[in-house]
Amino acid sequence: MAIESYRGMTPKIADNVFVHASATIIGDVEIDAAASVWPGVVIRGDVNSIRIGARSNVQDGTILHVTHPGGHSPAGAALSVGRDVTIGHAVILHGCRIHDECLVGMGSLVMDNAVLEPRVLLGAGSLVPEGRVLAGGWLYLGRPARQVRRLTEEELTYFAYQAANYARLAAEYRAAQSQ
C-alpha cells in the first residue's frame, strides 16, 4: 500500500483498519476503526481533508478526492464519510458529505458539496450533482439522481448489516496478512 505525506500532512489510520496493498492514501486523511479500503482505491487528501468513519468500507477501484480553497470556493470542498457507510466498486466521491449508514452503489458519482443525509440508498450508476442534498430514508436512482421511494425497514437494517459484514471480512484479511 502507498501511504504518503503531502505538505506535511500524513494520513492517520486507526490500528484495526484494513488497507489493501494496492490502495493509495495521500495527505490529510483520517480513517477510523474497523474501516476498510479495498484494491485499487485512491484516497487523495492533498488540497483539502478527507475523513472516513468507523466500519465504513471503500470498495475496489473507488476514487475519493477534494477541492482546494480558492476564489471560486473560499473553503474548497472537503470530503467526509460517516460511520457504517458502504461505498461500492468504482465510485467517485468528490468533496461531498456522506452521513452515517448510507450505501453508494457501484459506479456512482457524487460531486462537490452534495450531501447524502443518514440512511440514503444511492443506486448503482447514479450521479448526484454539485450542492444537491438527498433526504435520508429514501432510494435515489439515475443521472441526475432522483428520489424514487421510501426505504423499507428491511432495507434500512441492511446498512448496518453490510457495514458489519465488511468489517468482518476486513478482519479476516488483516489476520491473513499477519501470518
Residue, then its C-alpha position, 0 to 999 in steps of 0.5 A: m500500500a502507498i501511504e504518503s505525506y503531502r505538505g506535511m500532512t500524513p494520513k492517520i489510520a486507526d490500528n484495526v483498519f484494513v488497507h489493501a496493498s494496492a490502495t493509495i492514501i495521500g495527505d490529510v486523511e483520517i480513517d477510523a476503526a474497523a474501516s476498510v479500503w479495498p484494491g485499487v482505491v485512491i484516497r487523495g487528501d492533498v488540497n483539502s481533508i478527507r475523513i472516513g468513519a468507523r466500519s465504513n468500507v471503500q470498495d475496489g477501484t473507488i476514487l475519493h478526492v477534494t477541492h482546494p480553497g480558492g476564489h471560486s470556493p473560499a473553503g474548497a470542498a472537503l470530503s467526509v464519510g460517516r460511520d457504517v457507510t458502504i461505498g461500492h466498486a468504482v465510485i467517485l466521491h468528490g468533496c461531498r458529505i456522506h452521513d452515517e449508514c448510507l450505501v453508494g452503489m457501484g459506479s456512482l458519482v457524487m460531486d462537490n458539496a452534495v450531501l447524502e443525509p443518514r440512511v440514503l440508498l444511492g443506486a448503482g450508476s447514479l450521479v448526484p450533482e454539485g450542492r444537491v442534498l438527498a433526504g435520508g430514508w429514501l432510494y435515489l436512482g439515475r443521472p441526475a439522481r432522483q428520489v424514487r421511494r421510501l426505504t423499507e425497514e428491511e432495507l434500512t437494517y441492511f446498512a448496518y448489516q453490510a457495514a458489519n459484514y465488511a468489517r468482518l471480512a476486513a478482519e479476516y484479511r488483516a489476520a491473513q496478512s499477519q501470518 
